[in-house]
C-alpha cells in the first residue's frame, strides 16, 4: 500500500463535485504567466449553483516547469489548471487532504533543490500580485495555442438570468448556443445560437 492511496485523485474529486452539485460551475483563469521563465499561476473559482454570483470556494495552483520530469514538461500548464480545480473542489466538498493524489505524486518526484531555487526566483506571496503581473496579450495567445482551447463569449443574460452554454454534434455537424434556464418550455427565452468557425472559435450566428 502506497501513501498515495490516502489521497483523492482530481478526476474522482470532480466527479464527486458534479454528483453533489449538478447545476454548479467551475471557472479557471490565469493570474500570472511567463512561458519563457516557465511558470504559471492559475486561479479556480467553484460555484455550487450556476446562478450563484459569489463562488463557494477559491483556490490557486502554481506551476513551475523546472519541477516537472522530462515527459511532463510540455504539459505543465494543463497540469497546473487541473491542480487548481482539484484543490478548489476539495475546499468546497470538504476533504481530509487538501492536496490531490497527483500533487503528492509530483512532490514525491521533485528534487528539493529545484523547488528551493524556484521559490527564491518567484515568491508571489511575498511580493503580492500587482497590475504589472497581469499577463500580456502575447502570453495569453501562447497559452491558448498550447492548450488548443476554444474560447467563447461571456454568458449572456436573458429575463430569467444567466443563460447556459450547451453544445453537441448532430449528423457530424457541431452545434452550440446559450439556452434559457427557465424549466417551462413555453416560457423560455429564445436560444442564442453560435457556429463553429474555420479557425476553431465559436461565433454568434448571424
MARBA-3410 file (N, C-alpha, C, O; in Angstrom, 1 decimal):
206
0.8,-1.2,0.0,0.0,0.0,0.0,0.9,1.2,0.0,1.8,1.4,0.8 ~ 0.6,2.2,-0.9,1.4,3.4,-1.0,0.7,4.5,-0.2,-0.5,4.5,0.0 ~ 1.6,5.5,0.2,1.0,6.6,1.0,0.0,7.4,0.1,-0.8,8.2,0.6 ~ 0.2,7.3,-1.3,-0.7,8.0,-2.2,-2.1,7.5,-2.1,-3.0,8.2,-2.6 ~ -2.3,6.3,-1.6,-3.7,5.7,-1.5,-4.6,6.5,-0.6,-5.8,6.5,-0.6
-3.9,7.3,0.3,-4.7,8.2,1.2,-5.2,9.5,0.6,-5.9,10.3,1.2 ~ -4.8,9.7,-0.7,-5.1,11.0,-1.3,-6.1,10.7,-2.5,-6.0,9.7,-3.2 ~ -7.0,11.6,-2.6,-8.1,11.5,-3.7,-7.5,12.1,-5.0,-6.9,13.1,-5.0 ~ -7.8,11.4,-6.1,-7.4,11.9,-7.4,-8.3,13.1,-7.9,-9.4,13.2,-7.4 ~ -7.8,13.9,-8.8,-8.6,15.0,-9.3,-9.8,14.6,-10.0,-10.9,15.1,-9.8
-9.7,13.5,-10.8,-10.9,13.0,-11.5,-12.0,12.6,-10.6,-13.2,12.9,-10.8 ~ -11.6,11.9,-9.5,-12.6,11.5,-8.5,-13.2,12.7,-7.8,-14.4,12.7,-7.6 ~ -12.4,13.7,-7.6,-12.9,14.9,-6.9,-13.9,15.6,-7.8,-15.0,16.1,-7.3 ~ -13.6,15.7,-9.1,-14.5,16.4,-10.0,-15.8,15.7,-10.2,-16.9,16.3,-10.2 ~ -15.7,14.3,-10.3,-16.9,13.5,-10.4,-17.8,13.7,-9.1,-19.0,13.8,-9.2
-17.2,13.8,-8.0,-17.9,13.9,-6.7,-18.6,15.3,-6.7,-19.7,15.4,-6.2 ~ -17.9,16.3,-7.2,-18.5,17.7,-7.3,-19.7,17.7,-8.1,-20.8,18.2,-7.7 ~ -19.7,17.1,-9.4,-20.8,17.1,-10.2,-22.0,16.3,-9.7,-23.1,16.6,-9.9 ~ -21.6,15.2,-9.0,-22.7,14.4,-8.4,-23.4,15.1,-7.2,-24.6,15.0,-7.0 ~ -22.6,16.0,-6.5,-23.2,16.7,-5.4,-23.9,18.0,-5.9,-24.9,18.4,-5.3
-23.3,18.7,-6.8,-23.8,20.0,-7.3,-24.0,19.9,-8.9,-23.1,20.5,-9.6 ~ -25.0,19.2,-9.4,-25.1,19.0,-10.8,-25.3,20.3,-11.6,-25.1,20.4,-12.8 ~ -25.8,21.4,-10.9,-26.0,22.7,-11.6,-24.9,23.7,-11.3,-25.1,24.9,-11.5 ~ -23.8,23.2,-10.8,-22.7,24.1,-10.4,-21.9,24.5,-11.6,-22.2,24.1,-12.7 ~ -20.8,25.2,-11.4,-19.9,25.6,-12.5,-18.5,25.8,-11.9,-18.3,26.1,-10.7
-17.5,25.6,-12.8,-16.1,25.7,-12.4,-15.5,26.6,-13.4,-15.5,26.5,-14.6 ~ -14.9,27.7,-12.8,-14.2,28.7,-13.7,-12.7,28.7,-13.3,-12.3,28.8,-12.1 ~ -11.9,28.7,-14.3,-10.4,28.9,-14.1,-9.9,30.1,-14.9,-10.5,30.4,-15.9 ~ -8.9,30.8,-14.4,-8.3,31.9,-15.1,-6.8,32.0,-14.7,-6.4,31.5,-13.7 ~ -6.1,32.6,-15.7,-4.6,32.8,-15.5,-4.4,34.1,-14.8,-4.8,35.1,-15.3
-3.8,34.0,-13.6,-3.4,35.2,-12.8,-2.1,35.8,-13.3,-2.0,37.0,-13.4 ~ -1.1,34.9,-13.5,0.2,35.4,-14.0,0.8,34.2,-14.8,0.6,33.1,-14.4 ~ 1.6,34.6,-15.8,2.2,33.5,-16.6,3.4,34.1,-17.3,3.4,35.3,-17.7 ~ 4.5,33.3,-17.4,5.7,33.7,-18.2,6.2,32.4,-18.8,6.9,31.6,-18.1 ~ 5.9,32.2,-20.0,6.3,31.0,-20.7,7.8,30.8,-20.8,8.4,29.7,-20.6
8.5,31.9,-21.0,10.0,31.9,-21.1,10.6,31.5,-19.8,11.6,30.7,-19.7 ~ 10.1,32.1,-18.7,10.6,31.8,-17.4,10.1,30.4,-16.9,10.6,29.8,-16.0 ~ 9.0,30.0,-17.5,8.5,28.6,-17.2,7.6,28.5,-16.0,7.7,27.5,-15.2 ~ 6.8,29.6,-15.7,5.8,29.4,-14.6,4.5,30.0,-14.9,4.3,30.8,-15.9 ~ 3.5,29.5,-14.2,2.1,30.0,-14.3,1.4,29.9,-13.0,1.6,29.0,-12.2
0.5,30.9,-12.7,-0.3,30.9,-11.6,-1.8,30.9,-12.0,-2.2,31.8,-12.8 ~ -2.5,29.9,-11.6,-3.9,29.7,-12.1,-4.9,29.8,-10.9,-4.6,29.2,-9.8 ~ -6.0,30.5,-11.1,-7.0,30.6,-10.1,-8.2,29.8,-10.5,-8.6,29.8,-11.7 ~ -8.8,29.1,-9.5,-10.1,28.4,-9.8,-11.1,28.9,-8.8,-10.9,29.0,-7.6 ~ -12.3,29.1,-9.4,-13.5,29.5,-8.6,-14.6,28.5,-8.9,-14.9,28.2,-10.0
-15.2,28.0,-7.8,-16.2,27.0,-8.0,-17.5,27.5,-7.4,-17.5,28.0,-6.2 ~ -18.6,27.3,-8.1,-19.9,27.8,-7.7,-20.8,26.5,-7.5,-20.8,25.6,-8.4 ~ -21.6,26.5,-6.4,-22.4,25.3,-6.2,-23.6,25.3,-7.1,-24.1,24.2,-7.5 ~ -24.1,26.5,-7.5,-25.2,26.6,-8.4,-24.8,27.6,-9.6,-24.1,28.5,-9.3 ~ -25.3,27.3,-10.8,-24.9,28.2,-11.9,-25.3,29.6,-11.7,-24.6,30.5,-12.1
-26.5,29.9,-11.0,-26.9,31.3,-10.8,-26.2,32.0,-9.7,-26.4,33.2,-9.5 ~ -25.4,31.3,-8.9,-24.7,31.9,-7.8,-23.8,33.0,-8.3,-23.0,32.8,-9.2 ~ -23.9,34.2,-7.6,-23.0,35.3,-8.0,-21.6,35.2,-7.3,-20.6,35.6,-7.9 ~ -21.6,34.6,-6.1,-20.3,34.5,-5.4,-19.9,33.0,-5.4,-20.7,32.2,-5.2 ~ -18.6,32.8,-5.5,-18.1,31.4,-5.5,-18.2,30.8,-4.1,-18.1,31.5,-3.1
-18.3,29.5,-4.1,-18.3,28.8,-2.8,-16.9,28.5,-2.3,-16.7,28.3,-1.2 ~ -16.0,28.6,-3.3,-14.6,28.4,-2.9,-13.6,29.0,-4.0,-14.0,29.0,-5.2 ~ -12.5,29.5,-3.6,-11.4,30.0,-4.5,-10.1,29.4,-4.0,-9.8,29.4,-2.9 ~ -9.4,28.8,-5.0,-8.0,28.3,-4.7,-7.1,28.5,-5.8,-7.5,28.9,-6.9 ~ -5.8,28.3,-5.6,-4.8,28.6,-6.6,-3.8,27.4,-6.8,-3.7,26.6,-5.9
-3.2,27.4,-7.9,-2.1,26.4,-8.1,-1.0,27.1,-8.9,-1.3,27.9,-9.8 ~ 0.2,26.9,-8.5,1.4,27.5,-9.1,2.2,26.4,-9.7,2.6,25.4,-9.1 ~ 2.5,26.6,-11.0,3.2,25.6,-11.8,4.6,26.1,-12.2,4.6,27.2,-12.8 ~ 5.6,25.4,-12.0,7.0,25.7,-12.5,7.5,24.6,-13.3,7.7,23.5,-12.8 ~ 7.8,24.8,-14.6,8.2,23.8,-15.5,9.5,23.1,-15.0,9.7,21.9,-15.3
10.3,23.7,-14.2,11.6,23.2,-13.7,11.3,22.0,-12.8,12.2,21.2,-12.6 ~ 10.1,22.0,-12.2,9.8,20.9,-11.2,9.2,19.7,-11.8,8.9,18.7,-11.1 ~ 9.0,19.7,-13.1,8.4,18.5,-13.8,9.5,17.6,-14.5,10.5,18.1,-14.9 ~ 9.2,16.3,-14.5,10.1,15.4,-15.2,10.0,15.7,-16.7,9.1,16.3,-17.2 ~ 11.0,15.1,-17.4,11.1,15.4,-18.8,9.9,15.1,-19.7,9.6,15.8,-20.6
9.2,14.0,-19.3,8.0,13.6,-20.0,6.8,14.5,-19.8,5.8,14.5,-20.5 ~ 6.8,15.3,-18.7,5.6,16.1,-18.3,5.8,17.6,-18.5,4.9,18.4,-18.4 ~ 7.0,18.0,-18.9,7.3,19.4,-19.0,6.4,20.2,-20.0,6.0,21.3,-19.7 ~ 6.1,19.5,-21.1,5.2,20.2,-22.1,3.8,20.3,-21.7,3.0,21.1,-22.3 ~ 3.4,19.6,-20.6,2.0,19.6,-20.1,1.9,20.4,-18.8,0.9,20.3,-18.1
2.9,21.2,-18.4,2.9,21.8,-17.1,1.7,22.8,-16.9,1.2,23.0,-15.8 ~ 1.3,23.4,-18.0,0.2,24.4,-18.0,-1.1,23.7,-17.7,-1.8,24.0,-16.8 ~ -1.4,22.6,-18.5,-2.6,21.8,-18.3,-2.6,21.2,-16.9,-3.7,21.2,-16.2 ~ -1.5,20.7,-16.4,-1.4,20.1,-15.1,-1.7,21.1,-14.0,-2.3,20.7,-13.0 ~ -1.2,22.3,-14.2,-1.4,23.3,-13.2,-2.9,23.7,-13.1,-3.5,23.9,-12.0
-3.6,23.8,-14.3,-5.0,24.1,-14.3,-5.8,23.0,-13.6,-6.7,23.3,-12.8 ~ -5.4,21.8,-13.9,-6.1,20.6,-13.3,-5.9,20.7,-11.8,-6.8,20.4,-11.0 ~ -4.7,21.0,-11.3,-4.4,21.1,-9.9,-5.2,22.1,-9.2,-5.7,21.9,-8.1 ~ -5.4,23.3,-9.8,-6.2,24.3,-9.2,-7.6,23.9,-9.0,-8.3,24.1,-8.0 ~ -8.2,23.2,-10.1,-9.5,22.7,-10.0,-9.6,21.6,-8.8,-10.6,21.7,-8.0
-8.7,20.7,-8.8,-8.7,19.7,-7.7,-8.6,20.3,-6.3,-9.4,19.8,-5.4 ~ -7.8,21.3,-6.1,-7.6,21.9,-4.8,-8.9,22.6,-4.4,-9.4,22.5,-3.3 ~ -9.5,23.4,-5.4,-10.7,24.1,-5.1,-11.9,23.2,-4.8,-12.7,23.5,-3.9 ~ -12.0,22.1,-5.6,-13.1,21.2,-5.4,-13.0,20.5,-4.0,-14.0,20.3,-3.3 ~ -11.7,20.3,-3.6,-11.6,19.7,-2.2,-12.0,20.7,-1.1,-12.5,20.3,-0.1
-11.7,22.0,-1.4,-12.1,23.1,-0.5,-13.6,23.1,-0.4,-14.2,23.3,0.7 ~ -14.3,23.0,-1.5,-15.8,23.2,-1.5,-16.5,21.9,-0.9,-17.4,22.0,-0.2 ~ -16.0,20.8,-1.3,-16.6,19.5,-0.9,-16.2,19.1,0.5,-17.0,18.4,1.2 ~ -15.1,19.5,0.9,-14.6,19.1,2.2,-13.8,17.8,2.1,-14.4,16.8,1.6 ~ -12.6,17.8,2.5,-11.8,16.6,2.4,-10.7,16.6,3.5,-10.3,17.7,3.9
-10.2,15.4,3.9,-9.2,15.4,4.9,-7.8,15.9,4.4,-7.0,16.3,5.2 ~ -7.7,15.7,3.1,-6.4,16.1,2.5,-6.6,17.1,1.4,-7.2,16.8,0.4 ~ -6.1,18.3,1.6,-6.3,19.4,0.6,-5.5,19.1,-0.7,-6.1,19.2,-1.8 ~ -4.3,18.6,-0.7,-3.6,18.3,-1.9,-4.3,17.0,-2.5,-4.9,16.2,-1.8 ~ -4.1,16.9,-3.9,-4.7,15.7,-4.5,-3.6,14.7,-4.6,-2.4,14.9,-4.3
-4.0,13.5,-5.1,-3.0,12.4,-5.3,-2.0,12.8,-6.3,-0.8,12.4,-6.1 ~ -2.4,13.5,-7.3,-1.4,14.0,-8.3,-0.4,14.9,-7.8,0.8,14.9,-8.1 ~ -0.9,15.8,-6.9,0.0,16.8,-6.2,1.1,16.1,-5.4,2.3,16.4,-5.5 ~ 0.7,15.1,-4.7,1.6,14.3,-3.8,2.6,13.5,-4.6,3.7,13.3,-4.2 ~ 2.0,12.9,-5.7,2.9,12.1,-6.6,4.0,12.9,-7.2,5.2,12.5,-7.3
3.7,14.2,-7.6,4.7,15.0,-8.1,5.6,15.5,-7.1,6.8,15.5,-7.3 ~ 5.1,15.8,-5.9,6.0,16.2,-4.8,7.0,15.1,-4.4,8.1,15.4,-4.0 ~ 6.6,13.9,-4.6,7.5,12.8,-4.2,8.7,12.7,-5.2,9.7,12.2,-4.9 ~ 8.4,13.2,-6.5,9.4,13.0,-7.5,10.3,14.3,-7.7,11.4,14.2,-8.3 ~ 9.9,15.4,-7.1,10.6,16.7,-7.3,11.9,16.8,-6.5,11.9,16.4,-5.4
12.9,17.3,-7.2,14.2,17.5,-6.5,14.0,18.7,-5.6,13.6,19.8,-6.0 ~ 14.4,18.5,-4.3,14.2,19.6,-3.3,15.0,20.8,-3.6,14.5,21.9,-3.4 ~ 16.2,20.7,-4.2,17.0,21.9,-4.5,16.3,22.7,-5.6,16.3,23.9,-5.6 ~ 15.7,22.0,-6.6,15.0,22.7,-7.7,13.8,23.5,-7.1,13.6,24.7,-7.5 ~ 13.1,22.9,-6.2,11.9,23.6,-5.6,12.4,24.8,-4.9,11.8,25.9,-4.9
13.5,24.7,-4.1,14.0,25.8,-3.3,14.4,27.0,-4.2,14.1,28.1,-3.9 ~ 15.1,26.6,-5.3,15.5,27.7,-6.3,14.3,28.4,-6.9,14.3,29.6,-7.1 ~ 13.3,27.6,-7.3,12.1,28.1,-7.9,11.4,29.1,-6.9,10.9,30.1,-7.4 ~ 11.3,28.7,-5.7,10.7,29.6,-4.7,11.4,30.9,-4.5,10.8,31.9,-4.3 ~ 12.8,30.8,-4.6,13.6,32.0,-4.4,13.4,32.9,-5.7,13.4,34.2,-5.5
13.3,32.3,-6.8,13.1,33.1,-8.1,11.8,33.8,-8.1,11.7,35.0,-8.5 ~ 10.7,33.1,-7.8,9.4,33.7,-7.9,8.6,33.5,-6.6,8.1,32.4,-6.3 ~ 8.6,34.5,-5.7,7.9,34.4,-4.5,6.7,35.4,-4.5,6.7,36.5,-4.1 ~ 5.6,34.9,-5.2,4.4,35.8,-5.4,3.7,36.1,-4.1,3.2,37.2,-3.9 ~ 3.8,35.3,-3.1,3.1,35.5,-1.8,3.8,36.6,-1.0,3.2,37.4,-0.3
5.2,36.8,-1.2,5.9,37.8,-0.5,5.8,39.2,-1.2,5.7,40.2,-0.6 ~ 5.7,39.1,-2.6,5.7,40.4,-3.3,4.3,40.8,-3.6,4.1,42.0,-3.8 ~ 3.3,39.9,-3.5,1.9,40.3,-3.8,1.7,40.3,-5.3,2.6,40.3,-6.1 ~ 0.4,40.4,-5.7,0.1,40.3,-7.1,-0.4,41.7,-7.5,-1.4,42.2,-7.0 ~ 0.4,42.4,-8.4,0.0,43.7,-8.8,-0.3,43.8,-10.2,-0.4,42.8,-10.9
-0.7,45.0,-10.7,-1.1,45.1,-12.1,0.0,44.8,-13.1,-0.2,44.3,-14.2 ~ 1.3,44.9,-12.6,2.4,44.6,-13.5,2.5,43.1,-13.8,3.2,42.7,-14.8 ~ 1.8,42.2,-13.0,1.8,40.8,-13.2,0.7,40.3,-14.0,0.6,39.1,-14.3 ~ -0.1,41.2,-14.5,-1.2,40.7,-15.4,-0.6,40.3,-16.7,0.2,41.0,-17.3 ~ -0.9,39.0,-17.2,-0.3,38.5,-18.4,-0.6,39.4,-19.6,-1.6,39.9,-19.8
0.4,39.4,-20.5,0.3,40.2,-21.7,-0.6,39.4,-22.7,-0.8,38.2,-22.5 ~ -1.0,40.1,-23.7,-1.9,39.5,-24.8,-1.1,38.4,-25.5,-1.6,37.4,-25.8 ~ 0.2,38.6,-25.7,1.1,37.6,-26.4,1.2,36.4,-25.5,1.1,35.3,-26.1 ~ 1.3,36.5,-24.2,1.4,35.4,-23.3,0.1,34.6,-23.3,0.1,33.4,-23.3 ~ -1.0,35.3,-23.3,-2.3,34.6,-23.3,-2.5,33.8,-24.6,-3.0,32.7,-24.6
-2.1,34.4,-25.7,-2.2,33.8,-27.0,-1.3,32.5,-27.1,-1.7,31.5,-27.6 ~ -0.1,32.6,-26.4,0.8,31.5,-26.4,0.1,30.3,-25.6,0.2,29.2,-26.0 ~ -0.5,30.7,-24.5,-1.1,29.7,-23.6,-2.3,29.0,-24.4,-2.4,27.8,-24.4 ~ -3.1,29.9,-25.1,-4.2,29.4,-25.8,-3.8,28.4,-26.9,-4.4,27.3,-27.1 ~ -2.6,28.7,-27.6,-2.2,27.8,-28.6,-1.7,26.5,-28.0,-1.8,25.4,-28.7
-1.1,26.5,-26.8,-0.6,25.3,-26.2,-1.8,24.5,-25.7,-1.7,23.2,-25.9 ~ -2.8,25.1,-25.2,-3.9,24.3,-24.7,-4.8,23.8,-25.8,-5.5,22.8,-25.6 ~ -4.8,24.5,-26.9,-5.7,24.2,-28.0,-7.2,24.4,-27.6,-8.0,23.7,-28.2 ~ -7.4,25.3,-26.8,-8.8,25.5,-26.2,-9.6,26.3,-27.2,-9.1,27.0,-28.1 ~ -10.9,26.3,-27.0,-11.9,27.1,-27.7,-12.4,28.1,-26.8,-12.9,27.9,-25.7
-12.3,29.4,-27.2,-12.8,30.5,-26.4,-14.1,30.9,-26.9,-14.3,31.1,-28.1 ~ -15.1,31.1,-25.9,-16.4,31.5,-26.3,-16.7,32.8,-25.5,-16.1,33.1,-24.5 ~ -17.7,33.5,-26.0,-18.1,34.8,-25.4,-18.7,34.6,-24.0,-19.1,33.5,-23.6 ~ -18.6,35.6,-23.1,-19.2,35.5,-21.8,-20.7,35.2,-21.9,-21.4,35.6,-22.8 ~ -21.2,34.5,-20.9,-22.6,34.1,-20.9,-23.5,35.3,-20.9,-23.4,36.2,-20.1
-24.5,35.3,-21.9,-25.4,36.5,-21.9,-26.5,36.3,-20.9,-26.6,35.2,-20.3 ~ -27.3,37.3,-20.6,-28.3,37.3,-19.6,-29.6,37.5,-20.3,-29.8,38.5,-21.1 ~ -30.6,36.6,-20.0,-32.0,36.8,-20.5,-32.8,37.2,-19.3,-32.3,37.5,-18.3 ~ -34.2,37.3,-19.5,-35.1,37.7,-18.5,-35.1,36.7,-17.3,-35.7,37.0,-16.2 ~ -34.5,35.5,-17.5,-34.5,34.5,-16.4,-33.2,34.3,-15.8,-33.0,33.5,-14.9
-32.2,35.2,-16.1,-30.9,35.1,-15.5,-29.8,34.7,-16.5,-30.0,34.8,-17.7 ~ -28.7,34.2,-16.1,-27.6,33.9,-16.9,-27.9,32.6,-17.7,-28.4,31.6,-17.2 ~ -27.7,32.7,-19.0,-28.0,31.6,-19.9,-26.9,30.5,-19.8,-25.8,30.8,-19.5 ~ -27.3,29.3,-20.1,-26.3,28.2,-20.0,-25.8,27.8,-21.4,-26.6,27.6,-22.3 ~ -24.5,27.6,-21.5,-23.9,27.1,-22.8,-24.1,25.6,-22.9,-23.8,24.9,-22.0
-24.6,25.2,-24.1,-24.7,23.8,-24.4,-24.2,23.6,-25.9,-24.4,24.5,-26.7 ~ -23.6,22.5,-26.1,-23.1,22.2,-27.4,-23.1,20.7,-27.6,-23.3,19.9,-26.7 ~ -23.0,20.3,-28.9,-23.0,18.9,-29.2,-22.7,18.7,-30.7,-22.2,19.5,-31.3 ~ -23.1,17.5,-31.2,-22.8,17.1,-32.5,-24.0,16.4,-33.1,-24.5,15.4,-32.5 ~ -24.5,16.8,-34.3,-25.7,16.2,-34.9,-25.3,16.0,-36.4,-25.1,16.9,-37.1
-25.4,14.7,-36.7,-25.1,14.3,-38.1,-23.7,14.8,-38.6,-23.6,15.2,-39.7 ~ -22.8,14.8,-37.6,-21.4,15.2,-38.0,-21.2,16.6,-38.0,-20.1,17.1,-38.3 ~ -22.2,17.4,-37.6,-22.0,18.9,-37.5,-22.1,19.4,-36.1,-23.1,19.1,-35.4 ~ -21.1,20.2,-35.7,-21.1,20.7,-34.3,-22.2,21.8,-34.2,-22.3,22.6,-35.1 ~ -22.8,21.9,-33.0,-23.8,22.9,-32.7,-23.5,23.4,-31.3,-23.0,22.7,-30.5
-23.8,24.7,-31.1,-23.7,25.3,-29.8,-24.5,26.5,-29.6,-24.8,27.2,-30.6 ~ -24.8,26.9,-28.4,-25.5,28.1,-28.1,-25.9,28.2,-26.7,-25.7,27.3,-25.9 ~ -26.3,29.4,-26.3,-26.7,29.7,-24.9,-28.2,29.4,-24.8,-29.0,29.9,-25.6 ~ -28.6,28.7,-23.8,-30.0,28.3,-23.6,-30.6,29.0,-22.3,-29.8,29.2,-21.3 ~ -31.9,29.3,-22.3,-32.5,29.9,-21.1,-32.6,28.8,-20.0,-32.8,27.6,-20.3
-32.5,29.3,-18.8,-32.5,28.4,-17.6,-34.0,28.1,-17.2,-34.2,27.2,-16.3 ~ -35.0,28.8,-17.7,-36.4,28.5,-17.4,-36.8,27.1,-17.7,-36.6,26.6,-18.9 ~ -37.3,26.3,-16.8,-37.6,24.9,-17.0,-38.9,24.8,-17.8,-39.0,23.8,-18.6 ~ -39.8,25.7,-17.7,-41.1,25.6,-18.5,-40.8,26.0,-20.0,-40.5,27.2,-20.2 ~ -40.9,25.1,-20.9,-40.5,25.4,-22.3,-41.3,26.6,-22.9,-40.7,27.4,-23.6
-42.6,26.7,-22.7,-43.3,27.8,-23.3,-42.8,29.2,-22.8,-43.0,30.2,-23.5 ~ -42.2,29.2,-21.6,-41.7,30.5,-21.0,-40.3,30.8,-21.3,-39.8,31.9,-21.0 ~ -39.6,29.8,-21.9,-38.2,30.0,-22.2,-37.9,31.1,-23.2,-38.7,31.3,-24.2 ~ -36.8,31.8,-23.0,-36.3,32.8,-24.0,-35.7,32.1,-25.2,-35.3,31.0,-25.0 ~ -35.7,32.8,-26.3,-35.1,32.2,-27.5,-33.6,31.9,-27.3,-32.9,32.7,-26.8
-33.1,30.7,-27.8,-31.7,30.4,-27.7,-30.9,31.4,-28.5,-31.4,32.0,-29.5 ~ -29.6,31.5,-28.1,-28.7,32.4,-28.9,-27.7,31.5,-29.5,-26.7,31.0,-28.8 ~ -27.8,31.2,-30.8,-27.0,30.1,-31.4,-25.7,30.7,-31.9,-25.5,31.9,-32.2 ~ -24.7,29.8,-31.8,-23.3,30.1,-32.3,-23.0,29.0,-33.4,-23.5,28.0,-33.4 ~ -22.0,29.4,-34.2,-21.5,28.5,-35.2,-20.0,28.3,-35.0,-19.3,29.3,-34.5
-19.5,27.1,-35.3,-18.0,26.9,-35.1,-17.3,27.3,-36.4,-17.5,26.6,-37.4 ~ -16.5,28.3,-36.3,-15.9,28.9,-37.5,-14.7,28.0,-37.9,-14.3,27.1,-37.1 ~ -14.1,28.3,-39.0,-13.0,27.5,-39.6,-11.7,27.7,-38.7,-10.8,26.8,-38.8 ~ -11.6,28.7,-37.9,-10.5,28.9,-37.0,-10.7,28.2,-35.7,-9.8,28.4,-34.8 ~ -11.8,27.4,-35.5,-12.0,26.7,-34.3,-12.6,27.5,-33.2,-12.8,27.0,-32.1
-13.1,28.7,-33.5,-13.7,29.6,-32.5,-15.2,29.6,-32.7,-15.7,29.6,-33.8 ~ -15.9,29.6,-31.5,-17.4,29.7,-31.6,-17.8,31.2,-31.8,-17.3,32.1,-31.1 ~ -18.6,31.5,-32.8,-19.0,32.8,-33.1,-20.5,32.9,-33.3,-21.2,32.0,-33.7 ~ -21.1,34.1,-32.9,-22.6,34.2,-32.9,-23.1,34.0,-34.3,-22.5,34.5,-35.3 ~ -24.2,33.3,-34.4,-24.8,33.0,-35.7,-25.5,34.3,-36.2,-26.3,34.9,-35.4
-25.3,34.7,-37.4,-25.9,35.9,-38.0,-26.9,35.5,-39.1,-27.6,36.4,-39.6
END
